Amino acid sequence: MVTVGVLGASGYAGVELLRIAAAHPDLDVVYATAETAAGAPAADVHPSLAAAYPRLTFNRYDPADAAGLDLVFTALPSGGTQRVIPELLPKVGHVVDLAADFRLRDPAAYPRWYGWEHAAPGLLAEAVLGIPELARDAVRRARLVAAAGCYVTAAALALEPFVRNGGVESVGIIVDAASGVSGAGRGLKQTTSFGTVDEDFTAYGLLDHRHTPEMEQAIGAQILFTPHLAPMTRGRRAAGRRQPRTPSRCSGRRMTASRSWSSPIGRRPRRRRGGPTLPTSRPASTPGPVG
């Protein structure tokens, strides 16, 4: 059994981690933190998980309490994990960071896109961007995994195979995507309140969204990214448009698509492509992803 800790377990990402871990036969969550709910039973904060965690209580974070765990997930706000992970990493087996702190390889990108100097630039080269379909072996070996952003995962899975195999131009790729309000986190904000979001569909972060450099790094191409806020709680939808490297007939484009997807993504489970039904942001059988 793999012993697991979750830092930031009271937020949207934290509750999803607890839910997934509860359904995994080899994961045992024995430590969870929540600064705003310290001392509260997990069952009180997340009633839907009461049966899965009847004895788990949220604590304030103390690195000594996490020492010896096999795996720790950090689901803290971006900017906070870079100050926690340098001390935590030597004490545990592996860390998976859900924040943006270790996604970009270039330390100089953080002041430009996030507005702060990175506090642990020495760990950026070690961190592996956590998209298993594109880097499964590297993720498996990594001591520090930086889970990719929501928009980045959707766009990279669709576009990276075409860029890698030379089927499309690596400049001028357009990504239009939409997210539900949970992607902004659990905190109260006027821009994500019901009265603001309901019956609206709004573009935001034009030309300066923080996922742009991460998307370009994951796909290996220059991206024009336009995100939108959709009037829904959960879900993600992304559409990518790109220019074929060599114009050809439709049959040729289908061959390029098939060849690009045949490796590595086409052989991975849980990724559906093609078929008579177009994808939706919230399939009836499973909940959409939390951003």
C-alpha positions in Angstrom: 0.0 0.0 0.0 1.3 3.5 -0.9 1.0 6.0 1.9 -0.3 9.3 0.6 -0.5 12.9 1.9 -2.6 15.7 0.4 -1.7 19.3 1.1 -4.6 21.6 0.5 -7.3 19.0 0.8 -10.2 21.3 1.4 -10.1 22.9 -2.1 -11.6 21.7 -5.4 -8.4 20.0 -6.5 -7.9 18.6 -3.0 -11.3 16.9 -2.8 -10.8 15.4 -6.3 -7.5 13.9 -5.1 -9.3 12.4 -2.1 -12.0 11.0 -4.2 -9.6 9.4 -6.7 -7.4 8.1 -4.0 -10.4 6.5 -2.2 -11.2 4.5 -5.3 -7.6 3.4 -5.9 -6.8 0.0 -4.4 -3.2 0.8 -3.7 -3.4 4.3 -2.2 -4.0 5.1 1.5 -4.4 8.7 2.4 -3.0 9.0 5.9 -2.2 12.8 6.1 -4.2 15.8 4.8 -3.8 19.5 5.4 -6.2 22.4 5.1 -5.1 25.7 6.7 -8.7 27.2 6.7 -10.2 23.9 8.0 -7.5 22.7 10.4 -8.9 20.4 13.0 -12.0 19.6 11.1 -12.9 16.0 10.1 -12.6 15.4 6.4 -16.2 14.0 6.5 -17.5 17.4 7.7 -15.7 19.4 5.0 -16.5 16.9 2.3 -19.7 15.0 3.3 -19.7 13.0 0.1 -16.5 11.4 1.2 -17.6 10.6 4.8 -17.8 6.9 4.2 -14.3 6.8 2.5 -12.6 8.8 5.3 -14.4 8.3 8.5 -11.3 9.0 10.7 -9.3 11.5 8.6 -8.8 14.9 10.1 -7.4 18.0 8.4 -4.2 19.4 10.0 -2.0 22.5 9.6 1.0 21.7 7.5 4.1 20.5 9.3 6.9 18.9 7.2 7.7 16.6 10.1 4.2 15.1 9.9 4.7 14.3 6.2 8.1 12.7 6.6 8.3 9.1 5.4 5.2 9.2 3.2 5.5 7.5 -0.2 3.7 10.1 -2.1 2.5 13.7 -1.4 0.2 15.7 -3.6 0.4 19.5 -3.2 -2.8 21.2 -4.1 -1.9 24.7 -2.9 -2.4 28.0 -4.7 0.2 28.7 -7.3 3.2 30.5 -5.8 3.0 28.6 -2.5 4.4 25.2 -3.4 7.8 26.5 -4.4 8.4 27.4 -0.8 7.1 24.1 0.6 8.5 21.5 -1.8 12.3 22.1 -1.4 12.0 21.1 2.3 9.3 18.4 1.7 11.0 16.6 -1.2 13.9 15.0 0.7 11.5 13.7 3.4 9.1 11.8 1.1 9.3 9.4 -1.8 7.6 11.4 -4.5 5.8 14.7 -4.9 3.1 15.6 -7.4 2.5 19.4 -7.5 -0.9 20.5 -8.9 0.1 24.2 -8.8 2.0 26.0 -11.6 5.2 26.5 -9.6 7.3 23.8 -11.4 5.7 23.5 -14.8 7.9 25.9 -16.7 11.6 25.0 -17.2 12.9 28.5 -17.6 13.1 30.5 -14.4 13.0 33.7 -16.3 9.4 32.9 -17.5 8.0 33.2 -14.0 8.5 37.0 -13.5 7.0 37.6 -17.0 3.9 35.4 -16.7 3.4 35.1 -12.9 4.9 38.3 -11.6 7.3 36.7 -9.1 10.9 35.4 -9.0 11.0 31.6 -8.5 12.1 30.6 -5.0 13.5 27.2 -6.0 14.9 27.5 -9.6 17.3 24.6 -9.0 14.3 22.1 -9.0 12.8 23.3 -12.3 15.1 21.1 -14.4 14.2 18.0 -12.4 10.5 18.5 -12.5 8.6 16.5 -15.1 5.4 17.9 -16.7 2.8 15.4 -15.7 1.0 14.4 -18.9 1.4 10.6 -18.8 0.2 10.1 -22.4 3.2 12.2 -23.6 5.9 11.3 -21.1 4.8 8.1 -19.2 8.3 6.7 -18.6 9.6 10.1 -17.4 6.6 10.5 -15.0 7.1 7.0 -13.6 10.7 7.7 -12.8 10.3 11.3 -11.5 10.8 12.4 -8.0 8.9 15.6 -8.6 6.0 15.8 -11.1 4.4 19.1 -12.0 0.8 18.2 -13.0 0.0 20.1 -16.2 -2.6 22.8 -16.3 -6.2 22.0 -17.3 -6.1 23.9 -20.6 -2.6 22.6 -21.3 -3.6 19.0 -20.9 -6.6 19.3 -23.3 -4.6 21.2 -26.0 -1.4 19.1 -25.7 -3.2 15.8 -26.1 -4.9 17.0 -29.2 -2.0 18.8 -30.9 1.4 17.5 -29.7 1.3 14.3 -31.8 0.8 16.3 -35.0 3.6 18.7 -34.2 6.0 15.9 -33.1 5.4 14.0 -36.3 5.8 17.0 -38.5 2.3 16.9 -39.8 1.5 20.6 -39.1 3.3 23.8 -38.9 4.8 24.7 -35.5 3.7 28.3 -35.7 0.3 29.9 -35.9 -1.5 27.2 -34.0 -4.8 28.5 -32.6 -6.3 27.1 -29.4 -9.8 28.2 -28.3 -11.0 26.7 -25.0 -13.6 27.1 -22.4 -13.7 26.3 -18.7 -16.2 26.1 -16.0 -15.9 28.4 -12.9 -14.3 25.7 -10.7 -11.1 26.2 -12.7 -10.7 29.5 -10.8 -10.6 27.7 -7.4 -12.9 27.7 -4.4 -12.2 31.3 -3.2 -14.9 33.9 -3.6 -14.4 36.3 -6.6 -16.7 38.8 -8.2 -15.7 37.6 -11.7 -16.8 34.0 -11.0 -20.0 34.7 -8.9 -23.3 33.4 -10.1 -24.6 36.8 -11.1 -21.6 37.5 -13.2 -21.2 34.1 -15.0 -24.8 33.0 -15.5 -26.1 33.4 -19.0 -22.8 34.7 -20.3 -19.8 33.3 -22.2 -16.7 35.5 -21.8 -13.2 35.5 -23.2 -10.4 36.5 -20.8 -6.7 36.5 -20.5 -6.2 37.5 -24.1 -2.5 37.3 -25.1 -1.4 37.0 -21.5 -3.0 33.9 -20.0 -0.5 32.0 -17.8 -1.1 28.7 -19.5 0.3 30.0 -22.8 4.0 29.4 -22.2 3.2 26.0 -20.6 1.1 25.1 -23.6 3.9 26.1 -26.0 6.4 24.0 -24.0 4.2 20.9 -23.9 3.2 21.1 -27.6 6.5 22.4 -29.0 4.9 25.1 -31.0 4.0 28.8 -31.0 0.4 29.1 -29.8 -2.3 31.8 -30.0 -4.5 30.9 -27.0 -7.9 32.4 -26.2 -9.6 31.0 -23.0 -13.3 31.6 -22.2 -15.3 31.3 -19.0 -18.5 29.3 -19.6 -21.6 29.4 -17.4 -21.1 25.9 -15.9 -19.5 24.7 -12.7 -17.2 22.0 -14.1 -15.8 20.9 -17.4 -13.3 21.8 -20.1 -13.5 22.1 -23.8 -10.6 22.9 -26.2 -10.4 23.2 -29.9 -7.1 23.5 -31.8 -6.7 24.7 -35.4 -3.5 24.2 -37.3 -2.1 24.4 -40.8 -0.9 21.2 -42.4 2.8 21.3 -43.3 2.1 20.0 -46.8 -1.3 20.8 -48.3 -3.0 17.6 -49.5 -6.3 16.0 -50.2 -8.6 15.0 -47.3 -7.5 11.4 -47.5 -3.9 12.5 -46.9 -4.8 14.6 -43.9 -6.6 11.6 -42.4 -3.5 9.5 -42.9 -1.4 12.1 -41.1 -3.9 12.2 -38.3 -4.0 8.5 -37.9 -0.2 8.2 -38.0 0.2 11.0 -35.4 -2.2 9.5 -33.0 -1.0 5.9 -33.4 2.0 6.6 -31.0 2.0 7.2 -28.1 -1.5 8.4 -27.3 -3.5 6.0 -29.4 -2.4 3.0 -27.3 -3.2 4.6 -23.9 -6.4 3.8 -22.1 -9.1 6.3 -21.1 -8.6 8.6 -24.1 -11.4 8.3 -26.7 -10.9 9.5 -30.3 -13.2 9.4 -33.2 -16.5 7.7 -33.2 -20.0 8.9 -34.0 -20.4 11.1 -30.9 -18.7 14.4 -30.5 -17.1 15.1 -27.1 -18.9 17.2 -24.6 -17.7 19.2 -21.6 -19.6 16.9 -19.2 -20.3 13.3 -20.3 -23.3 11.8 -18.6 -21.3 8.9 -17.2 -18.4 10.8 -15.6 -18.0 14.2 -14.1 -15.9 16.8 -16.0 -12.5 17.7 -14.7 -11.9 20.3 -12.0 -9.5 22.9 -13.3 
